[in-house]
Structures are given as C-alpha cells and as structure tokens.
Amino acid sequence: MSHEGLHFIHIRQGGLYFVATTTANLSPFTVIEFLNRLAALIKDYCGSLSEKSVRMNFALIYELLDEMLDYGYIQTSSTDILKNFIQTEAVSAKPFSLFDLSNVGLFGADTQQSKVAPSAAASRPILTTRGEQGGKDEIFVDVIERLTVIIGSNGVLMKADIQGEIRVKSFLPSCSGLEASPSQAAPRSPLSLAGYGAAVRVDECSFHESVKLDEFDSYRILKVTPSQGEQTVMQYQLCDDLPSSPPFRLFPTLERDPSGRLLVYLKLRCDLPPKSAALGVVVTVPVPKGSLSLSQELSSPDQSAELQLSKKAVIWEIPRFPGGTQLSAVFKLEVPGLSPASLQEVGPVSLSFELPKHTCTGLQIRFLRLSRGAPSLPQRWVRYVTHSDSYTIRL
C-alpha cells in the first residue's frame, strides 16, 4: 500500500502486525522476507510470539532492531551473529513448567526416549543460562501441515491441498550436524512413480540453503547444521490427491418447522483413526441475516454454540473430537419473514481445528542423529501436527 509517496509493507504472525515503511522503490519480497525473519528472531529470543511477550521484552526487541538495521539498511539477520551482541535478557511471557500439559500440541518423542514433553517446552528463549530452569540441551523437530479442503454439497471432494514443512528449533549451544530422515518423501512425476513403493507422495518440495542433499535421493536423509533458534529445513506441497479421506464429513439437513423457525440439523463425523483426536474444533455456519435468536440441542455437554449477530453465523465449538465418532447438533433459529430464499443464505460451513500427532500426508521422521563434541546426548523431540487452513463444506 502506498500513500503520498510512502510505501507500507506488512505481514501478520501470532496475531501481530509487522509493518515496514519506505520511500524508496524497494522489492516488496525483500522487505517481506526481512519482516518474516524479524518475527522469527523475536520468537527465538523471547520464547514466544505474542502481544504479551512483545510488551515484556520491548527493550530486547529494540536492541535486536538496532543490531539488524543501520539507518534503515539491513546489516544482518543471523541468530549466530546477533547472539554475540545482544545483552538484554529475555523475560518469559509464560514460565516454563514441566507439569503444563493443558495446551494444544504436545510433543511426543519418536526416538529412544519414550516420553512426552510439555507444550511449553519449546516456548522459551534460546539464550538461557545453564543455571536457569529449562536450560537443558534439547532439539525439537516439528512436522507441520496446513490443510485446505472444499467439499461439494453432494459430499464429493472438490479440492484438497496440503502445505507442509519440517521445522527445527535448536537449544544446543553447538552442534556439528543433524541427520533427519523423512519417510520416503518422493516428488511425483510420471518418471518418479515407479520404484518408490509405499513412498509418501508430494508434488513439490524445497529445502533450506544449508541442507545437504547428498544422501536424499538414495536414502532420504537430510543433513543440516542447525544454528540456535528456529529454521524451516524443508517445505512440501500435495494437491488434489489426499492419501486418505478428509478428516471430517458433514451431513446437514435444513427444515422449516410449523412455527416458522429455521431448523438446522448437523451430523459431523470425524474420520481420524480411533486413537487420534481433533482439538479445538470450531464449526461456523452462516445463517440468514435476519436471524434474531438461537436455541440448540447438542450431543454432549462439553460443546457450546452461540449466534454471533456481527458475523451472521452460528459458532459451534467442540473442545475435543475423538476419531471414529460422530457428533450432532440441532439449531433452531428465529428468522422473521423466513422464505425459501432465506434457506440459500445458510452455508457454506467452515471448520477450523488442530490434529496433534497426525499428518494427512502420512510423512514421519524415521530417525534423528546428532553429532557433536559434548559427551552427553541431547534430548530429541518430534511433533506432528495438522492445522486447518481452509476447510469448507457446501450445503
């Protein structure tokens, strides 16, 4: 956006806007890359990216900007270089606790240690003195996928897209090398379909510039020397061909009762494996703009629903949805002047959710190997999580 010769470029992460202004004719992609890197550095040095952490670490963030920029010119954005100059200590927005298991997205170890790390384990500053709690040597590998789905009114899958990445966050003061092996991820083409057996199929994949791919084609091994902090070592995409069925199916029914109210019957089925569960499921149902009030019947007491007049939608919230189960809801809406045309205003239904310990592509980390000079072996954690980017079901 430009106004009177001043250009505004922004990104949004963690509920915060990062804005850069310039009067020069710069490449927007360069500025966006800098803003993304700034957000990543704030997360590395403050432990988390939120309004609270920014308020509590304003002096630290100002010092970061002062080292990264010189009269508006970018000097460096390297974590390894900046840590030699940053003197301000971070203030954790949320104290690290070994007993905090309440948040979404627990870390599960798929390595030699069979235990679970708390969700706040990786939400701490990378520069931590050895005497502080949570200062132990650890490395976290996240396999994060974002799912985009459109399902037609006849239940047929119209569009499916998965954007995934393998992200590494290291709390190791020094590490000469990390080897990670994703489960036979093979780019798809007419020539690559043969010979890979039950490989995980992806349409495109790209790697961080520091990743060595000498053994990737033969053994699917990524070699990287991780610096302290967080970096994305691999990104991949899969389009229009999900390895399994979409995680949710909806069976809707719309009726008008004798008293003139609009009845919306929803049956929502979770097609995840029985041992899995979706968390924080939010179902948004657009309703006629003249809707005045709502009464509901829900299949379990832990669910909730409300009519939000500002959004002209019913919001149905499900804290936890086990795989292989079905939930139902009946919404009764008071709509003055309800007509057949009003029924066309209902839908499409959108879902937002998180699937911990689950990837829709089936990609898994087979092993993690670390080579470093210290005699002790750092703890290694792997997390799998799928987020809904856009999940739409037409009525």
C-alpha positions as CSV (number, residue, x, y, z in Angstrom):
1,M,0.0,0.0,0.0
2,S,1.2,3.5,-0.8
3,H,0.2,6.9,0.4
4,E,1.7,10.2,-0.6
5,G,5.0,8.6,-1.7
6,L,5.3,6.4,1.4
7,H,5.1,2.6,0.9
8,F,3.7,0.3,3.6
9,I,4.5,-3.4,3.7
10,H,3.2,-5.7,6.4
11,I,2.8,-9.3,7.5
12,R,0.7,-10.8,10.2
13,Q,2.0,-13.5,12.6
14,G,1.0,-14.6,16.0
15,G,-1.9,-12.1,16.0
16,L,0.6,-9.2,15.5
17,Y,1.2,-7.0,12.5
18,F,4.8,-6.3,11.5
19,V,5.0,-3.2,9.4
20,A,7.8,-1.6,7.4
21,T,7.7,1.8,5.7
22,T,9.9,3.2,3.0
23,T,10.1,6.0,0.5
24,A,12.5,4.1,-1.8
25,N,11.4,1.8,-4.6
26,L,12.4,-1.5,-2.9
27,S,11.4,-5.1,-3.8
28,P,8.4,-6.0,-1.6
29,F,9.7,-9.6,-1.4
30,T,12.9,-8.4,0.2
31,V,11.0,-6.4,2.8
32,I,8.6,-9.3,3.5
33,E,11.5,-11.7,3.9
34,F,13.1,-9.3,6.4
35,L,9.8,-9.0,8.3
36,N,9.4,-12.8,8.4
37,R,13.0,-13.1,9.7
38,L,12.3,-10.4,12.3
39,A,9.3,-12.3,13.6
40,A,11.3,-15.5,13.8
41,L,14.1,-13.7,15.7
42,I,11.6,-12.3,18.2
43,K,10.2,-15.8,18.8
44,D,13.8,-17.2,19.2
45,Y,14.9,-14.5,21.7
46,C,11.7,-14.0,23.6
47,G,10.5,-17.6,23.6
48,S,7.1,-16.9,22.0
49,L,5.5,-14.6,19.6
50,S,2.5,-12.8,21.2
51,E,1.5,-9.3,22.3
52,K,2.4,-10.1,25.9
53,S,5.9,-11.3,25.1
54,V,6.5,-8.2,22.9
55,R,5.3,-5.9,25.8
56,M,7.5,-7.7,28.3
57,N,10.6,-7.7,26.0
58,F,10.3,-4.3,24.4
59,A,13.9,-3.4,25.3
60,L,15.2,-6.7,23.9
61,I,13.3,-6.2,20.6
62,Y,14.6,-2.6,20.3
63,E,18.1,-3.9,20.8
64,L,17.6,-6.6,18.1
65,L,16.3,-3.9,15.6
66,D,19.3,-1.7,16.5
67,E,21.7,-4.5,15.6
68,M,19.8,-5.7,12.5
69,L,19.4,-2.2,10.9
70,D,21.7,0.7,10.4
71,Y,19.9,3.9,9.2
72,G,17.3,1.6,7.6
73,Y,19.8,-0.7,5.8
74,I,19.8,-4.3,6.7
75,Q,23.0,-5.4,8.3
76,T,22.4,-9.0,9.5
77,S,19.5,-11.3,10.5
78,S,21.7,-14.3,11.6
79,T,20.9,-15.7,15.0
80,D,24.5,-16.9,15.5
81,I,25.9,-13.4,14.8
82,L,23.3,-11.4,16.8
83,K,23.7,-13.5,19.9
84,N,27.3,-12.1,20.3
85,F,25.9,-8.6,20.6
86,I,22.6,-8.9,22.4
87,Q,23.0,-8.1,26.1
88,T,19.4,-7.7,27.3
89,E,17.9,-10.9,28.9
90,A,14.5,-12.1,27.8
91,V,11.5,-12.2,30.2
92,S,9.4,-15.2,29.6
93,A,5.8,-14.4,29.0
94,K,4.8,-17.7,30.5
95,P,7.1,-19.5,33.0
96,F,8.3,-22.9,31.8
97,S,6.7,-25.7,33.7
98,L,7.2,-29.5,33.4
99,F,3.7,-30.0,34.6
100,D,2.0,-27.8,32.0
101,L,0.1,-30.3,29.8
102,S,-3.0,-28.2,29.2
103,N,-2.2,-26.5,25.9
104,V,-2.8,-27.9,22.5
105,G,0.1,-29.6,20.6
106,L,2.1,-31.9,22.9
107,F,5.5,-33.0,21.9
108,G,5.8,-36.8,21.5
109,A,9.3,-38.4,21.2
110,D,9.7,-40.8,18.3
111,T,13.3,-41.5,19.4
112,Q,14.9,-43.7,22.0
113,Q,13.3,-41.8,24.9
114,S,9.6,-42.7,25.1
115,K,8.0,-39.8,27.0
116,V,6.1,-36.6,26.3
117,A,7.4,-33.1,26.6
118,P,5.1,-30.3,27.7
119,S,3.7,-28.0,25.1
120,A,5.6,-25.0,26.6
121,A,8.9,-26.9,26.3
122,A,10.0,-25.1,23.1
123,S,8.4,-21.8,24.1
124,R,11.5,-20.3,25.9
125,P,14.3,-18.1,24.8
126,I,17.2,-19.7,23.0
127,L,19.7,-17.8,25.1
128,T,19.3,-19.4,28.6
129,T,22.0,-19.7,31.2
130,R,22.8,-23.2,32.5
131,G,21.6,-22.4,36.0
132,E,18.1,-21.5,34.8
133,Q,15.1,-23.9,34.7
134,G,14.6,-25.2,31.2
135,G,18.2,-24.6,30.1
136,K,19.0,-28.1,29.2
137,D,20.2,-29.1,25.7
138,E,17.2,-30.1,23.5
139,I,16.3,-30.1,19.9
140,F,12.7,-30.1,18.5
141,V,11.7,-31.2,15.1
142,D,8.1,-30.2,14.0
143,V,6.3,-31.7,11.0
144,I,3.6,-29.1,10.4
145,E,0.9,-29.4,7.8
146,R,-1.9,-27.0,6.7
147,L,-4.9,-28.4,5.1
148,T,-7.2,-26.8,2.5
149,V,-10.3,-28.7,1.6
150,I,-13.5,-27.9,-0.4
151,I,-16.3,-30.5,-0.2
152,G,-19.3,-30.1,-2.5
153,S,-23.0,-30.3,-1.4
154,N,-23.1,-33.9,-2.7
155,G,-20.2,-34.9,-0.4
156,V,-17.7,-35.1,-3.2
157,L,-14.2,-33.8,-2.6
158,M,-13.7,-30.8,-5.0
159,K,-10.3,-29.5,-3.8
160,A,-7.6,-30.7,-1.5
161,D,-4.3,-29.1,-0.8
162,I,-1.6,-29.7,1.8
163,Q,1.2,-27.3,2.6
164,G,3.8,-28.9,4.9
165,E,7.1,-28.0,6.4
166,I,9.7,-29.6,8.6
167,R,10.9,-27.1,11.2
168,V,13.8,-27.4,13.5
169,K,14.2,-25.5,16.8
170,S,17.6,-26.0,18.5
171,F,18.6,-25.1,22.0
172,L,22.1,-26.6,21.6
173,P,25.0,-24.2,22.1
174,S,26.9,-26.2,19.4
175,C,26.0,-28.9,17.0
176,S,28.3,-30.1,14.2
177,G,25.4,-31.9,12.3
178,L,21.9,-33.2,12.4
179,E,20.6,-36.0,10.2
180,A,16.9,-36.4,9.8
181,S,15.1,-38.9,7.6
182,P,11.5,-38.2,6.5
183,S,9.6,-41.3,5.5
184,Q,10.5,-41.7,1.8
185,A,9.1,-38.4,0.6
186,A,9.3,-38.5,-3.1
187,P,8.3,-35.8,-5.6
188,R,5.7,-37.0,-8.0
189,S,6.2,-37.1,-11.7
190,P,5.5,-39.6,-14.5
191,L,9.0,-40.9,-14.0
192,S,9.2,-41.0,-10.3
193,L,6.1,-43.1,-9.6
194,A,7.9,-46.3,-10.2
195,G,10.4,-47.7,-7.8
196,Y,9.4,-45.9,-4.6
197,G,6.9,-48.5,-3.3
198,A,4.8,-47.1,-0.5
199,A,6.6,-43.7,-0.5
200,V,4.8,-40.6,0.7
201,R,3.9,-38.6,-2.4
202,V,4.4,-34.9,-2.7
203,D,4.0,-32.6,-5.7
204,E,6.7,-30.2,-4.8
205,C,9.4,-29.8,-2.2
206,S,12.1,-27.3,-1.5
207,F,14.9,-27.1,1.1
208,H,16.8,-24.5,3.2
209,E,20.0,-23.5,1.6
210,S,22.0,-25.0,4.5
211,V,20.6,-28.5,3.9
212,K,22.9,-31.0,2.2
213,L,21.1,-33.4,-0.1
214,D,24.0,-35.8,-0.9
215,E,22.0,-38.8,0.5
216,F,18.5,-37.6,0.0
217,D,17.9,-39.2,-3.4
218,S,19.2,-42.6,-2.3
219,Y,18.4,-42.8,1.4
220,R,16.0,-39.9,2.1
221,I,18.4,-38.3,4.6
222,L,18.6,-34.6,5.2
223,K,21.9,-33.3,6.6
224,V,21.9,-29.9,8.3
225,T,24.0,-27.9,10.8
226,P,21.3,-26.2,12.9
227,S,22.0,-22.9,14.5
228,Q,20.4,-21.9,17.7
229,G,16.8,-20.9,17.2
230,E,14.2,-22.0,14.6
231,Q,14.5,-22.6,10.9
232,T,12.5,-24.4,8.3
233,V,14.6,-27.1,6.6
234,M,12.0,-28.5,4.2
235,Q,8.8,-27.4,2.6
236,Y,6.5,-29.5,0.5
237,Q,3.1,-29.5,-1.2
238,L,0.5,-32.1,-2.2
239,C,-2.5,-31.2,-4.3
240,D,-5.8,-32.9,-5.2
241,D,-4.8,-36.4,-4.1
242,L,-5.0,-37.0,-0.4
243,P,-3.6,-40.3,0.7
244,S,-6.6,-40.8,3.0
245,S,-10.2,-39.4,3.2
246,P,-10.6,-35.9,4.6
247,P,-10.7,-35.8,8.5
248,F,-14.3,-34.6,8.7
249,R,-17.6,-35.3,6.9
250,L,-20.8,-33.3,7.4
251,F,-24.4,-34.4,6.9
252,P,-26.7,-31.4,7.0
253,T,-30.5,-31.1,6.9
254,L,-32.5,-27.8,6.6
255,E,-36.1,-27.6,7.5
256,R,-38.8,-25.1,8.5
257,D,-40.9,-26.1,11.4
258,P,-44.7,-25.3,11.8
259,S,-44.0,-22.3,14.0
260,G,-41.9,-20.7,11.3
261,R,-38.5,-21.3,12.8
262,L,-35.5,-22.5,10.7
263,L,-34.2,-25.9,11.8
264,V,-30.6,-26.8,11.0
265,Y,-29.6,-30.4,11.7
266,L,-25.9,-31.2,11.6
267,K,-24.2,-34.5,11.9
268,L,-20.4,-34.2,11.9
269,R,-18.2,-37.3,11.7
270,C,-14.5,-37.5,12.5
271,D,-12.8,-40.0,10.2
272,L,-9.4,-39.9,12.0
273,P,-8.1,-43.2,13.4
274,P,-9.7,-44.2,16.7
275,K,-6.6,-43.4,18.7
276,S,-6.4,-39.9,17.3
277,A,-8.5,-36.8,18.2
278,A,-9.1,-33.3,16.8
279,L,-8.7,-30.5,19.2
280,G,-10.3,-27.0,19.3
281,V,-12.8,-27.8,16.6
282,V,-14.9,-24.7,15.6
283,V,-17.8,-25.0,13.2
284,T,-19.0,-21.8,11.6
285,V,-22.5,-21.9,10.0
286,P,-23.6,-18.7,8.2
287,V,-27.3,-18.1,8.7
288,P,-29.9,-15.7,7.3
289,K,-29.0,-12.1,8.1
290,G,-32.4,-11.5,9.8
291,S,-31.8,-14.2,12.5
292,L,-32.7,-12.9,15.9
293,S,-32.2,-15.8,18.4
294,L,-30.9,-19.3,18.7
295,S,-31.8,-22.4,20.7
296,Q,-29.8,-25.5,20.4
297,E,-29.6,-29.2,21.2
298,L,-26.0,-30.6,21.4
299,S,-25.0,-34.2,21.7
300,S,-22.6,-33.7,24.6
301,P,-22.4,-31.2,27.5
302,D,-18.8,-30.1,26.8
303,Q,-19.9,-28.5,23.5
304,S,-21.1,-25.0,23.1
305,A,-22.9,-22.9,20.5
306,E,-23.9,-19.3,20.1
307,L,-25.4,-17.0,17.5
308,Q,-23.0,-14.1,16.6
309,L,-25.0,-11.4,15.0
310,S,-21.9,-9.5,14.0
311,K,-20.8,-12.4,11.9
312,K,-24.3,-13.6,10.9
313,A,-23.3,-17.1,11.9
314,V,-23.7,-19.8,14.4
315,I,-20.5,-20.8,16.1
316,W,-20.4,-24.4,17.3
317,E,-17.3,-25.3,19.4
318,I,-16.1,-28.8,20.2
319,P,-13.0,-28.9,22.6
320,R,-12.1,-32.5,21.7
321,F,-13.4,-34.7,18.9
322,P,-12.2,-38.4,19.1
323,G,-11.5,-40.2,15.8
324,G,-14.2,-42.6,14.5
325,T,-17.0,-40.9,16.4
326,Q,-19.9,-38.7,15.3
327,L,-21.5,-35.6,17.0
328,S,-24.7,-33.9,16.2
329,A,-26.4,-30.6,16.8
330,V,-29.8,-29.1,16.2
331,F,-30.0,-25.3,15.8
332,K,-33.4,-23.6,16.0
333,L,-33.3,-20.0,14.6
334,E,-35.9,-17.3,14.8
335,V,-35.9,-15.7,11.4
336,P,-38.7,-13.1,10.8
337,G,-40.1,-13.4,7.3
338,L,-38.4,-16.8,6.6
339,S,-38.8,-17.7,3.0
340,P,-37.3,-20.4,0.6
341,A,-34.8,-17.7,-0.5
342,S,-33.6,-17.4,3.1
343,L,-32.5,-21.0,3.1
344,Q,-30.0,-20.1,0.4
345,E,-28.2,-17.9,2.9
346,V,-27.3,-20.9,5.1
347,G,-23.7,-22.1,4.5
348,P,-21.2,-22.9,3.3
349,V,-20.0,-24.4,6.6
350,S,-16.3,-23.8,7.6
351,L,-14.3,-25.7,10.1
352,S,-11.1,-24.9,12.0
353,F,-9.2,-27.4,14.0
354,E,-5.9,-28.9,15.0
355,L,-4.9,-32.5,14.6
356,P,-2.0,-33.3,17.0
357,K,0.3,-36.2,16.4
358,H,-1.2,-36.6,12.9
359,T,-0.1,-35.7,9.4
360,C,-2.5,-36.0,6.4
361,T,0.3,-37.0,4.0
362,G,1.5,-39.7,6.4
363,L,5.0,-38.2,6.5
364,Q,7.0,-39.3,9.5
365,I,10.5,-38.8,10.8
366,R,12.2,-42.2,10.8
367,F,15.2,-41.2,12.9
368,L,17.3,-38.2,14.2
369,R,21.0,-38.4,14.6
370,L,23.1,-35.8,16.2
371,S,26.9,-35.4,16.0
372,R,28.5,-33.0,18.5
373,G,31.5,-32.7,20.7
374,A,29.8,-32.9,24.1
375,P,29.7,-36.3,25.8
376,S,26.0,-36.0,26.8
377,L,23.3,-36.8,24.3
378,P,20.7,-34.0,24.0
379,Q,17.1,-34.8,24.2
380,R,15.3,-35.0,20.8
381,W,11.7,-34.4,20.4
382,V,9.4,-34.8,17.3
383,R,6.0,-33.2,16.9
384,Y,3.4,-33.9,14.2
385,V,0.5,-31.5,13.8
386,T,-2.0,-30.6,11.1
387,H,-3.9,-27.3,11.1
388,S,-6.9,-26.4,9.1
389,D,-6.0,-23.6,6.7
390,S,-9.4,-23.5,5.0
391,Y,-11.9,-26.4,5.4
392,T,-15.2,-25.6,3.6
393,I,-18.3,-27.8,3.2
394,R,-21.0,-26.6,0.8
395,L,-24.6,-27.2,1.7
